[in-house]
């Protein structure tokens, strides 16, 4: 499912216009993006949680040339599946 399909589903299930459904979906995603940028944990019960994981800097290697390169520290968003979703997918 992509974003436009999600908007269509929200419009149909919620009895909303496409414009209103688009606003709801965009607001939902914008709020989550802002929370992640503030390093806040997002938990949606029954679905899962999002958190930023911090990775330390390290010395890597360019596989093509073999040259050593410095890889800076970084933060990446990480999703952990909730127990209820895990059970529903498995059955």
Buried (B, 14 or more C-beta within 10 A) or exposed (E): EEEEEBBBEBBEEEEBEEEBBBBBBEEEEEEBEEBBEEEEEBEEEEEBBBBBEEEEEEEEEEEEEEEEEEEEEEEEEEEEEBEEEEEEEEE
